[in-house]
Amino acid sequence: MAERYRDPRGYGRWRWLPNAADVDRSLSCHITDLDVTFTGRLRRGAITVADAVRHGPPAERAQIRLAMAGDDLVALAEGRLDFVRAWGTGRVRFEAGLRDLLRLRSLL
């Protein structure tokens, strides 16, 4: 289950990958039903949200890109939806370089 806490800038942080201490990648998550893209970083096992962009892609292309409906994001964060199963059934779209795919696969 994801542990959520607030950072000083007011954006959320989520600890999902405790074994990802050496991972430091830019991340974007497009919420398809709201047409909003959140950007941030996956660093030391925590996801830090830095910005939200409405209507269109963010200025910089993230190294790891996710896309899903808002309800699926909430279900993932609450632990009610398994990421691998959601990705396999097409509920979550996941794009990254081959090295990142292999590294993240070992963490899940």
KOLGU-639203 format. One record per residue: y, x, z of N, C-alpha, C, O in turn; residue in three letters. Coordinates in Angstrom, 3 decimals. Layout:
<sites>
<site n_v="Y" n_u="X" n_w="Z" ca_v="Y" ca_u="X" ca_w="Z" c_v="Y" c_u="X" c_w="Z" o_v="Y" o_u="X" o_w="Z" residu="ALA"/>
...
</sites>
This chain:
<sites>
<site n_v="-1.180" n_u="0.838" n_w="0.000" ca_v="0.000" ca_u="0.000" ca_w="0.000" c_v="1.249" c_u="0.886" c_w="0.000" o_v="1.264" o_u="1.941" o_w="0.635" residu="MET"/>
<site n_v="2.259" n_u="0.472" n_w="-0.687" ca_v="3.488" ca_u="1.251" ca_w="-0.802" c_v="4.312" c_u="1.108" c_w="0.465" o_v="4.441" o_u="0.020" o_w="1.025" residu="ALA"/>
<site n_v="4.863" n_u="2.221" n_w="0.902" ca_v="5.754" ca_u="2.212" ca_w="2.055" c_v="7.183" c_u="2.283" c_w="1.526" o_v="7.515" o_u="3.211" o_w="0.789" residu="GLU"/>
<site n_v="8.020" n_u="1.341" n_w="1.877" ca_v="9.378" ca_u="1.287" ca_w="1.350" c_v="10.382" c_u="1.597" c_w="2.447" o_v="10.255" o_u="1.121" o_w="3.575" residu="ARG"/>
<site n_v="11.365" n_u="2.387" n_w="2.108" ca_v="12.461" ca_u="2.644" ca_w="3.026" c_v="13.738" c_u="2.806" c_w="2.222" o_v="13.678" o_u="2.939" o_w="1.000" residu="TYR"/>
<site n_v="14.892" n_u="2.798" n_w="2.875" ca_v="16.181" ca_u="2.871" ca_w="2.195" c_v="16.717" c_u="4.293" c_w="2.271" o_v="16.597" o_u="4.964" o_w="3.296" residu="ARG"/>
<site n_v="17.309" n_u="4.739" n_w="1.173" ca_v="17.974" ca_u="6.034" ca_w="1.219" c_v="19.476" c_u="5.812" c_w="1.399" o_v="19.937" o_u="4.682" o_w="1.243" residu="ASP"/>
<site n_v="20.253" n_u="6.842" n_w="1.720" ca_v="21.675" ca_u="6.667" ca_w="2.036" c_v="22.505" c_u="6.073" c_w="0.907" o_v="23.543" o_u="5.464" o_w="1.168" residu="PRO"/>
<site n_v="22.072" n_u="6.237" n_w="-0.350" ca_v="22.852" ca_u="5.701" ca_w="-1.467" c_v="22.598" c_u="4.214" c_w="-1.689" o_v="23.240" o_u="3.604" o_w="-2.543" residu="ARG"/>
<site n_v="21.681" n_u="3.626" n_w="-0.943" ca_v="21.440" ca_u="2.195" ca_w="-1.069" c_v="20.318" c_u="1.835" c_w="-2.027" o_v="19.959" o_u="0.662" o_w="-2.134" residu="GLY"/>
<site n_v="19.763" n_u="2.801" n_w="-2.718" ca_v="18.645" ca_u="2.514" ca_w="-3.604" c_v="17.339" c_u="2.648" c_w="-2.828" o_v="17.272" o_u="3.335" o_w="-1.810" residu="TYR"/>
<site n_v="16.315" n_u="1.984" n_w="-3.325" ca_v="15.029" ca_u="2.035" ca_w="-2.641" c_v="14.243" c_u="3.287" c_w="-2.964" o_v="14.452" o_u="3.918" o_w="-3.999" residu="GLY"/>
<site n_v="13.351" n_u="3.634" n_w="-2.080" ca_v="12.377" ca_u="4.702" ca_w="-2.298" c_v="11.016" c_u="4.157" c_w="-1.947" o_v="10.868" o_u="3.373" o_w="-1.009" residu="ARG"/>
<site n_v="10.024" n_u="4.574" n_w="-2.705" ca_v="8.673" ca_u="4.121" ca_w="-2.444" c_v="7.755" c_u="5.319" c_w="-2.364" o_v="7.820" o_u="6.207" o_w="-3.214" residu="TRP"/>
<site n_v="6.904" n_u="5.359" n_w="-1.360" ca_v="5.887" ca_u="6.403" ca_w="-1.243" c_v="4.572" c_u="5.802" c_w="-1.714" o_v="3.945" o_u="5.006" o_w="-1.015" residu="ARG"/>
<site n_v="4.166" n_u="6.205" n_w="-2.924" ca_v="2.921" ca_u="5.694" ca_w="-3.488" c_v="1.869" c_u="6.768" c_w="-3.631" o_v="0.681" o_u="6.482" o_w="-3.485" residu="TRP"/>
<site n_v="2.267" n_u="7.995" n_w="-3.912" ca_v="1.333" ca_u="9.043" ca_w="-4.269" c_v="1.409" c_u="10.195" c_w="-3.272" o_v="2.071" o_u="11.196" o_w="-3.544" residu="LEU"/>
<site n_v="0.749" n_u="10.072" n_w="-2.131" ca_v="0.852" ca_u="11.114" ca_w="-1.119" c_v="0.301" c_u="12.458" c_w="-1.572" o_v="0.689" o_u="13.483" o_w="-1.012" residu="PRO"/>
<site n_v="-0.593" n_u="12.497" n_w="-2.567" ca_v="-1.167" ca_u="13.749" ca_w="-3.046" c_v="-0.354" c_u="14.376" c_w="-4.169" o_v="-0.795" o_u="15.360" o_w="-4.762" residu="ASN"/>
<site n_v="0.796" n_u="13.846" n_w="-4.471" ca_v="1.611" ca_u="14.316" ca_w="-5.593" c_v="2.727" c_u="15.241" c_w="-5.143" o_v="3.844" o_u="15.152" o_w="-5.652" residu="ALA"/>
<site n_v="2.448" n_u="16.123" n_w="-4.202" ca_v="3.487" ca_u="16.977" ca_w="-3.631" c_v="4.120" c_u="17.900" c_w="-4.661" o_v="5.294" o_u="18.246" o_w="-4.527" residu="ALA"/>
<site n_v="3.381" n_u="18.306" n_w="-5.681" ca_v="3.920" ca_u="19.251" ca_w="-6.661" c_v="4.470" c_u="18.578" c_w="-7.911" o_v="4.883" o_u="19.274" o_w="-8.839" residu="ASP"/>
<site n_v="4.491" n_u="17.266" n_w="-7.966" ca_v="4.981" ca_u="16.537" ca_w="-9.144" c_v="6.487" c_u="16.325" c_w="-9.013" o_v="6.970" o_u="15.870" o_w="-7.976" residu="VAL"/>
<site n_v="7.220" n_u="16.656" n_w="-10.068" ca_v="8.663" ca_u="16.410" ca_w="-10.129" c_v="8.988" c_u="15.998" c_w="-11.561" o_v="9.125" o_u="16.854" o_w="-12.435" residu="ASP"/>
<site n_v="9.113" n_u="14.699" n_w="-11.807" ca_v="9.321" ca_u="14.181" ca_w="-13.156" c_v="10.355" c_u="13.067" c_w="-13.132" o_v="10.475" o_u="12.332" o_w="-12.152" residu="ARG"/>
<site n_v="11.106" n_u="12.952" n_w="-14.236" ca_v="11.999" ca_u="11.813" ca_w="-14.395" c_v="11.146" c_u="10.588" c_w="-14.717" o_v="10.084" o_u="10.703" o_w="-15.328" residu="SER"/>
<site n_v="11.618" n_u="9.426" n_w="-14.303" ca_v="10.822" ca_u="8.197" ca_w="-14.401" c_v="11.735" c_u="7.046" c_w="-14.799" o_v="12.872" o_u="6.961" o_w="-14.335" residu="LEU"/>
<site n_v="11.237" n_u="6.160" n_w="-15.661" ca_v="11.953" ca_u="4.918" ca_w="-15.947" c_v="10.956" c_u="3.768" c_w="-15.899" o_v="9.788" o_u="3.922" o_w="-16.256" residu="SER"/>
<site n_v="11.432" n_u="2.632" n_w="-15.456" ca_v="10.593" ca_u="1.435" ca_w="-15.389" c_v="11.396" c_u="0.270" c_w="-15.965" o_v="12.386" o_u="-0.173" o_w="-15.381" residu="CYS"/>
<site n_v="10.947" n_u="-0.215" n_w="-17.124" ca_v="11.620" ca_u="-1.333" ca_w="-17.787" c_v="10.988" c_u="-2.631" c_w="-17.311" o_v="9.783" o_u="-2.831" o_w="-17.461" residu="HIS"/>
<site n_v="11.796" n_u="-3.512" n_w="-16.741" ca_v="11.329" ca_u="-4.831" ca_w="-16.298" c_v="11.567" c_u="-5.772" c_w="-17.469" o_v="12.703" o_u="-6.160" o_w="-17.743" residu="ILE"/>
<site n_v="10.497" n_u="-6.133" n_w="-18.154" ca_v="10.599" ca_u="-6.820" ca_w="-19.436" c_v="11.227" c_u="-8.204" c_w="-19.346" o_v="12.014" o_u="-8.578" o_w="-20.215" residu="THR"/>
<site n_v="10.894" n_u="-8.967" n_w="-18.313" ca_v="11.426" ca_u="-10.328" ca_w="-18.235" c_v="12.897" c_u="-10.369" c_w="-17.809" o_v="13.563" o_u="-11.383" o_w="-18.018" residu="ASP"/>
<site n_v="13.412" n_u="-9.298" n_w="-17.224" ca_v="14.815" ca_u="-9.236" ca_w="-16.811" c_v="15.665" c_u="-8.377" c_w="-17.744" o_v="16.892" o_u="-8.383" o_w="-17.646" residu="LEU"/>
<site n_v="15.022" n_u="-7.641" n_w="-18.644" ca_v="15.677" ca_u="-6.686" ca_w="-19.544" c_v="16.545" c_u="-5.703" c_w="-18.762" o_v="17.706" o_u="-5.465" o_w="-19.095" residu="ASP"/>
<site n_v="15.943" n_u="-5.138" n_w="-17.711" ca_v="16.583" ca_u="-4.130" ca_w="-16.871" c_v="15.664" c_u="-2.922" c_w="-16.811" o_v="14.447" o_u="-3.065" o_w="-16.690" residu="VAL"/>
<site n_v="16.248" n_u="-1.729" n_w="-16.897" ca_v="15.478" ca_u="-0.501" ca_w="-16.766" c_v="15.998" c_u="0.282" c_w="-15.573" o_v="17.181" o_u="0.614" o_w="-15.504" residu="THR"/>
<site n_v="15.109" n_u="0.573" n_w="-14.636" ca_v="15.442" ca_u="1.399" ca_w="-13.484" c_v="15.057" c_u="2.831" c_w="-13.802" o_v="13.989" o_u="3.074" o_w="-14.364" residu="PHE"/>
<site n_v="15.908" n_u="3.777" n_w="-13.454" ca_v="15.612" ca_u="5.182" ca_w="-13.668" c_v="15.627" c_u="5.914" c_w="-12.333" o_v="16.297" o_u="5.502" o_w="-11.387" residu="THR"/>
<site n_v="14.881" n_u="6.995" n_w="-12.279" ca_v="14.832" ca_u="7.778" ca_w="-11.051" c_v="13.945" c_u="8.983" c_w="-11.208" o_v="13.768" o_u="9.497" o_w="-12.313" residu="GLY"/>
<site n_v="13.376" n_u="9.442" n_w="-10.086" ca_v="12.522" ca_u="10.625" ca_w="-10.078" c_v="11.288" c_u="10.364" c_w="-9.241" o_v="11.329" o_u="9.674" o_w="-8.222" residu="ARG"/>
<site n_v="10.190" n_u="10.934" n_w="-9.703" ca_v="8.957" ca_u="11.008" ca_w="-8.920" c_v="8.916" c_u="12.441" c_w="-8.403" o_v="8.721" o_u="13.382" o_w="-9.173" residu="LEU"/>
<site n_v="9.101" n_u="12.599" n_w="-7.106" ca_v="9.186" ca_u="13.937" ca_w="-6.511" c_v="8.539" c_u="13.911" c_w="-5.137" o_v="8.817" o_u="13.027" o_w="-4.326" residu="ARG"/>
<site n_v="7.675" n_u="14.884" n_w="-4.880" ca_v="6.992" ca_u="15.030" ca_w="-3.589" c_v="6.317" c_u="13.732" c_w="-3.143" o_v="6.345" o_u="13.388" o_w="-1.962" residu="ARG"/>
<site n_v="5.717" n_u="13.020" n_w="-4.082" ca_v="4.973" ca_u="11.816" ca_w="-3.749" c_v="5.811" c_u="10.578" c_w="-3.533" o_v="5.271" o_u="9.531" o_w="-3.175" residu="GLY"/>
<site n_v="7.127" n_u="10.664" n_w="-3.742" ca_v="8.012" ca_u="9.510" ca_w="-3.547" c_v="8.762" c_u="9.214" c_w="-4.833" o_v="9.114" o_u="10.125" o_w="-5.583" residu="ALA"/>
<site n_v="9.001" n_u="7.948" n_w="-5.078" ca_v="9.808" ca_u="7.516" ca_w="-6.217" c_v="11.184" c_u="7.161" c_w="-5.678" o_v="11.316" o_u="6.310" o_w="-4.799" residu="ILE"/>
<site n_v="12.201" n_u="7.814" n_w="-6.207" ca_v="13.579" ca_u="7.546" ca_w="-5.816" c_v="14.295" c_u="6.890" c_w="-6.989" o_v="14.362" o_u="7.470" o_w="-8.072" residu="THR"/>
<site n_v="14.827" n_u="5.700" n_w="-6.790" ca_v="15.546" ca_u="4.980" ca_w="-7.838" c_v="16.997" c_u="5.447" c_w="-7.827" o_v="17.666" o_u="5.414" o_w="-6.794" residu="VAL"/>
<site n_v="17.478" n_u="5.887" n_w="-9.010" ca_v="18.830" ca_u="6.423" ca_w="-9.098" c_v="19.815" c_u="5.467" c_w="-9.761" o_v="20.999" o_u="5.469" o_w="-9.425" residu="ALA"/>
<site n_v="19.336" n_u="4.640" n_w="-10.711" ca_v="20.257" ca_u="3.819" ca_w="-11.487" c_v="19.506" c_u="2.640" c_w="-12.100" o_v="18.278" o_u="2.644" o_w="-12.182" residu="ASP"/>
<site n_v="20.258" n_u="1.641" n_w="-12.524" ca_v="19.702" ca_u="0.501" ca_w="-13.253" c_v="20.541" c_u="0.285" c_w="-14.506" o_v="21.771" o_u="0.303" o_w="-14.449" residu="ALA"/>
<site n_v="19.869" n_u="0.080" n_w="-15.639" ca_v="20.548" ca_u="-0.111" ca_w="-16.920" c_v="20.140" c_u="-1.470" c_w="-17.469" o_v="18.951" o_u="-1.762" o_w="-17.594" residu="VAL"/>
<site n_v="21.120" n_u="-2.295" n_w="-17.795" ca_v="20.831" ca_u="-3.603" ca_w="-18.389" c_v="20.985" c_u="-3.515" c_w="-19.895" o_v="21.861" o_u="-2.816" o_w="-20.405" residu="ARG"/>
<site n_v="20.126" n_u="-4.232" n_w="-20.597" ca_v="20.225" ca_u="-4.396" ca_w="-22.057" c_v="20.212" c_u="-3.065" c_w="-22.800" o_v="21.253" o_u="-2.548" o_w="-23.206" residu="HIS"/>
<site n_v="19.043" n_u="-2.540" n_w="-22.962" ca_v="18.909" ca_u="-1.324" ca_w="-23.746" c_v="18.307" c_u="-0.188" c_w="-22.958" o_v="18.182" o_u="-0.258" o_w="-21.735" residu="GLY"/>
<site n_v="17.934" n_u="0.859" n_w="-23.666" ca_v="17.299" ca_u="2.003" ca_w="-23.003" c_v="18.315" c_u="2.831" c_w="-22.233" o_v="19.509" o_u="2.779" o_w="-22.526" residu="PRO"/>
<site n_v="17.846" n_u="3.603" n_w="-21.239" ca_v="18.752" ca_u="4.483" ca_w="-20.506" c_v="19.260" c_u="5.613" c_w="-21.405" o_v="18.712" o_u="5.848" o_w="-22.482" residu="PRO"/>
<site n_v="20.298" n_u="6.303" n_w="-20.962" ca_v="20.911" ca_u="7.361" ca_w="-21.766" c_v="19.924" c_u="8.493" c_w="-22.066" o_v="19.910" o_u="9.021" o_w="-23.178" residu="ALA"/>
<site n_v="19.112" n_u="8.863" n_w="-21.097" ca_v="18.137" ca_u="9.928" ca_w="-21.286" c_v="16.732" c_u="9.353" c_w="-21.253" o_v="16.436" o_u="8.458" o_w="-20.462" residu="GLU"/>
<site n_v="15.863" n_u="9.876" n_w="-22.123" ca_v="14.473" ca_u="9.441" ca_w="-22.150" c_v="13.714" c_u="10.100" c_w="-20.999" o_v="13.707" o_u="11.325" o_w="-20.874" residu="ARG"/>
<site n_v="13.082" n_u="9.289" n_w="-20.169" ca_v="12.363" ca_u="9.796" ca_w="-19.000" c_v="11.044" c_u="10.436" c_w="-19.414" o_v="10.482" o_u="10.100" o_w="-20.456" residu="ALA"/>
<site n_v="10.555" n_u="11.356" n_w="-18.593" ca_v="9.277" ca_u="12.001" ca_w="-18.856" c_v="8.115" c_u="11.035" c_w="-18.659" o_v="7.102" o_u="11.131" o_w="-19.353" residu="GLN"/>
<site n_v="8.256" n_u="10.110" n_w="-17.721" ca_v="7.245" ca_u="9.073" ca_w="-17.473" c_v="7.940" c_u="7.732" c_w="-17.635" o_v="8.949" o_u="7.467" o_w="-16.982" residu="ILE"/>
<site n_v="7.398" n_u="6.880" n_w="-18.511" ca_v="8.016" ca_u="5.597" ca_w="-18.810" c_v="7.023" c_u="4.464" c_w="-18.533" o_v="5.887" o_u="4.484" o_w="-19.009" residu="ARG"/>
<site n_v="7.466" n_u="3.494" n_w="-17.767" ca_v="6.671" ca_u="2.316" ca_w="-17.441" c_v="7.392" c_u="1.079" c_w="-17.951" o_v="8.619" o_u="1.064" o_w="-18.047" residu="LEU"/>
<site n_v="6.629" n_u="0.042" n_w="-18.277" ca_v="7.204" ca_u="-1.256" ca_w="-18.638" c_v="6.269" c_u="-2.334" c_w="-18.106" o_v="5.050" o_u="-2.242" o_w="-18.252" residu="ALA"/>
<site n_v="6.850" n_u="-3.353" n_w="-17.490" ca_v="6.055" ca_u="-4.438" ca_w="-16.916" c_v="6.967" c_u="-5.599" c_w="-16.557" o_v="8.190" o_u="-5.460" o_w="-16.550" residu="MET"/>
<site n_v="6.372" n_u="-6.733" n_w="-16.263" ca_v="7.124" ca_u="-7.895" ca_w="-15.784" c_v="7.507" c_u="-7.676" c_w="-14.318" o_v="6.847" o_u="-6.915" o_w="-13.609" residu="ALA"/>
<site n_v="8.556" n_u="-8.332" n_w="-13.872" ca_v="9.017" ca_u="-8.199" ca_w="-12.493" c_v="7.962" c_u="-8.577" c_w="-11.468" o_v="7.824" o_u="-7.912" o_w="-10.441" residu="GLY"/>
<site n_v="7.212" n_u="-9.651" n_w="-11.740" ca_v="6.165" ca_u="-10.077" ca_w="-10.815" c_v="5.082" c_u="-9.015" c_w="-10.669" o_v="4.532" o_u="-8.832" o_w="-9.583" residu="ASP"/>
<site n_v="4.772" n_u="-8.312" n_w="-11.766" ca_v="3.767" ca_u="-7.256" ca_w="-11.703" c_v="4.265" c_u="-6.065" c_w="-10.891" o_v="3.487" o_u="-5.447" o_w="-10.164" residu="ASP"/>
<site n_v="5.558" n_u="-5.734" n_w="-11.006" ca_v="6.115" ca_u="-4.652" ca_w="-10.201" c_v="6.021" c_u="-4.984" c_w="-8.718" o_v="5.645" o_u="-4.133" o_w="-7.911" residu="LEU"/>
<site n_v="6.356" n_u="-6.203" n_w="-8.361" ca_v="6.273" ca_u="-6.623" ca_w="-6.957" c_v="4.826" c_u="-6.568" c_w="-6.478" o_v="4.557" o_u="-6.093" o_w="-5.375" residu="VAL"/>
<site n_v="3.893" n_u="-7.049" n_w="-7.300" ca_v="2.478" ca_u="-7.027" ca_w="-6.920" c_v="1.972" c_u="-5.593" c_w="-6.755" o_v="1.192" o_u="-5.322" o_w="-5.842" residu="ALA"/>
<site n_v="2.401" n_u="-4.671" n_w="-7.621" ca_v="2.024" ca_u="-3.263" ca_w="-7.471" c_v="2.578" c_u="-2.685" c_w="-6.176" o_v="1.861" o_u="-2.007" o_w="-5.439" residu="LEU"/>
<site n_v="3.854" n_u="-2.950" n_w="-5.895" ca_v="4.496" ca_u="-2.414" ca_w="-4.694" c_v="3.865" c_u="-2.959" c_w="-3.418" o_v="3.800" o_u="-2.253" o_w="-2.411" residu="ALA"/>
<site n_v="3.403" n_u="-4.198" n_w="-3.447" ca_v="2.780" ca_u="-4.804" ca_w="-2.273" c_v="1.295" c_u="-4.502" c_w="-2.170" o_v="0.653" o_u="-4.881" o_w="-1.191" residu="GLU"/>
<site n_v="0.737" n_u="-3.819" n_w="-3.177" ca_v="-0.682" ca_u="-3.478" ca_w="-3.142" c_v="-1.609" c_u="-4.595" c_w="-3.583" o_v="-2.821" o_u="-4.490" o_w="-3.398" residu="GLY"/>
<site n_v="-1.077" n_u="-5.655" n_w="-4.158" ca_v="-1.901" ca_u="-6.778" ca_w="-4.620" c_v="-2.421" c_u="-6.576" c_w="-6.032" o_v="-3.304" o_u="-7.316" o_w="-6.464" residu="ARG"/>
<site n_v="-1.905" n_u="-5.604" n_w="-6.759" ca_v="-2.310" ca_u="-5.337" ca_w="-8.137" c_v="-2.671" c_u="-3.863" c_w="-8.264" o_v="-1.883" o_u="-2.991" o_w="-7.898" residu="LEU"/>
<site n_v="-3.848" n_u="-3.593" n_w="-8.776" ca_v="-4.315" ca_u="-2.227" ca_w="-8.983" c_v="-3.687" c_u="-1.671" c_w="-10.259" o_v="-3.758" o_u="-2.312" o_w="-11.308" residu="ASP"/>
<site n_v="-3.071" n_u="-0.488" n_w="-10.187" ca_v="-2.367" ca_u="0.081" ca_w="-11.333" c_v="-3.300" c_u="0.313" c_w="-12.511" o_v="-2.963" o_u="-0.053" o_w="-13.637" residu="PHE"/>
<site n_v="-4.447" n_u="0.903" n_w="-12.283" ca_v="-5.370" ca_u="1.219" ca_w="-13.375" c_v="-5.842" c_u="-0.055" c_w="-14.064" o_v="-5.907" o_u="-0.108" o_w="-15.292" residu="VAL"/>
<site n_v="-6.168" n_u="-1.067" n_w="-13.296" ca_v="-6.600" ca_u="-2.343" ca_w="-13.874" c_v="-5.463" c_u="-2.997" c_w="-14.662" o_v="-5.689" o_u="-3.525" o_w="-15.751" residu="ARG"/>
<site n_v="-4.246" n_u="-2.964" n_w="-14.121" ca_v="-3.087" ca_u="-3.554" ca_w="-14.814" c_v="-2.796" c_u="-2.799" c_w="-16.111" o_v="-2.457" o_u="-3.417" o_w="-17.121" residu="ALA"/>
<site n_v="-2.923" n_u="-1.496" n_w="-16.094" ca_v="-2.709" ca_u="-0.689" ca_w="-17.303" c_v="-3.790" c_u="-0.982" c_w="-18.333" o_v="-3.506" o_u="-1.127" o_w="-19.522" residu="TRP"/>
<site n_v="-5.028" n_u="-1.067" n_w="-17.869" ca_v="-6.152" ca_u="-1.337" ca_w="-18.768" c_v="-6.093" c_u="-2.701" c_w="-19.431" o_v="-6.574" o_u="-2.867" o_w="-20.552" residu="GLY"/>
<site n_v="-5.512" n_u="-3.672" n_w="-18.758" ca_v="-5.430" ca_u="-5.021" ca_w="-19.316" c_v="-4.115" c_u="-5.272" c_w="-20.052" o_v="-3.907" o_u="-6.355" o_w="-20.600" residu="THR"/>
<site n_v="-3.224" n_u="-4.271" n_w="-20.066" ca_v="-1.976" ca_u="-4.405" ca_w="-20.800" c_v="-0.826" c_u="-5.024" c_w="-20.025" o_v="0.243" o_u="-5.250" o_w="-20.590" residu="GLY"/>
<site n_v="-1.022" n_u="-5.300" n_w="-18.752" ca_v="0.074" ca_u="-5.857" ca_w="-17.950" c_v="1.135" c_u="-4.811" c_w="-17.653" o_v="2.305" o_u="-5.140" o_w="-17.459" residu="ARG"/>
<site n_v="0.721" n_u="-3.540" n_w="-17.619" ca_v="1.636" ca_u="-2.422" ca_w="-17.402" c_v="1.520" c_u="-1.485" c_w="-18.595" o_v="0.421" o_u="-1.084" o_w="-18.977" residu="VAL"/>
<site n_v="2.661" n_u="-1.140" n_w="-19.179" ca_v="2.682" ca_u="-0.154" ca_w="-20.263" c_v="3.107" c_u="1.174" c_w="-19.657" o_v="4.080" o_u="1.228" o_w="-18.904" residu="ARG"/>
<site n_v="2.392" n_u="2.242" n_w="-19.974" ca_v="2.603" ca_u="3.555" ca_w="-19.386" c_v="2.647" c_u="4.583" c_w="-20.501" o_v="1.702" o_u="4.699" o_w="-21.282" residu="PHE"/>
<site n_v="3.749" n_u="5.337" n_w="-20.580" ca_v="3.893" ca_u="6.372" ca_w="-21.600" c_v="4.326" c_u="7.664" c_w="-20.918" o_v="5.226" o_u="7.674" o_w="-20.078" residu="GLU"/>
<site n_v="3.671" n_u="8.745" n_w="-21.297" ca_v="4.019" ca_u="10.067" ca_w="-20.764" c_v="3.379" c_u="11.112" c_w="-21.658" o_v="2.544" o_u="10.792" o_w="-22.504" residu="ALA"/>
<site n_v="3.771" n_u="12.358" n_w="-21.468" ca_v="3.145" ca_u="13.447" ca_w="-22.186" c_v="1.702" c_u="13.619" c_w="-21.742" o_v="1.325" o_u="13.161" o_w="-20.664" residu="GLY"/>
<site n_v="0.894" n_u="14.275" n_w="-22.566" ca_v="-0.523" ca_u="14.439" ca_w="-22.274" c_v="-0.748" c_u="15.140" c_w="-20.937" o_v="-1.622" o_u="14.734" o_w="-20.171" residu="LEU"/>
<site n_v="0.015" n_u="16.170" n_w="-20.650" ca_v="-0.151" ca_u="16.889" ca_w="-19.382" c_v="0.155" c_u="15.977" c_w="-18.192" o_v="-0.552" o_u="16.011" o_w="-17.185" residu="ARG"/>
<site n_v="1.206" n_u="15.165" n_w="-18.307" ca_v="1.537" ca_u="14.234" ca_w="-17.225" c_v="0.468" c_u="13.159" c_w="-17.075" o_v="0.123" o_u="12.781" o_w="-15.955" residu="ASP"/>
<site n_v="-0.058" n_u="12.666" n_w="-18.189" ca_v="-1.132" ca_u="11.669" ca_w="-18.116" c_v="-2.339" c_u="12.213" c_w="-17.366" o_v="-2.900" o_u="11.533" o_w="-16.507" residu="LEU"/>
<site n_v="-2.734" n_u="13.429" n_w="-17.687" ca_v="-3.897" ca_u="14.027" ca_w="-17.029" c_v="-3.619" c_u="14.279" c_w="-15.546" o_v="-4.480" o_u="14.028" o_w="-14.703" residu="LEU"/>
<site n_v="-2.437" n_u="14.768" n_w="-15.230" ca_v="-2.087" ca_u="15.040" ca_w="-13.825" c_v="-2.034" c_u="13.742" c_w="-13.022" o_v="-2.589" o_u="13.679" o_w="-11.925" residu="ARG"/>
<site n_v="-1.385" n_u="12.718" n_w="-13.539" ca_v="-1.262" ca_u="11.462" ca_w="-12.815" c_v="-2.607" c_u="10.737" c_w="-12.728" o_v="-2.878" o_u="10.049" o_w="-11.744" residu="LEU"/>
<site n_v="-3.439" n_u="10.889" n_w="-13.744" ca_v="-4.760" ca_u="10.273" ca_w="-13.702" c_v="-5.562" c_u="10.782" c_w="-12.494" o_v="-6.272" o_u="10.016" o_w="-11.843" residu="ARG"/>
<site n_v="-5.438" n_u="12.064" n_w="-12.211" ca_v="-6.170" ca_u="12.627" ca_w="-11.060" c_v="-5.606" c_u="12.130" c_w="-9.740" o_v="-6.316" o_u="12.140" o_w="-8.734" residu="SER"/>
<site n_v="-4.346" n_u="11.693" n_w="-9.712" ca_v="-3.737" ca_u="11.201" ca_w="-8.473" c_v="-4.096" c_u="9.758" c_w="-8.171" o_v="-4.107" o_u="9.346" o_w="-7.011" residu="LEU"/>
<site n_v="-4.390" n_u="8.985" n_w="-9.217" ca_v="-4.697" ca_u="7.573" ca_w="-9.024" c_v="-6.143" c_u="7.441" c_w="-8.667" o_v="-6.628" o_u="6.330" o_w="-8.457" residu="LEU"/>
</sites>
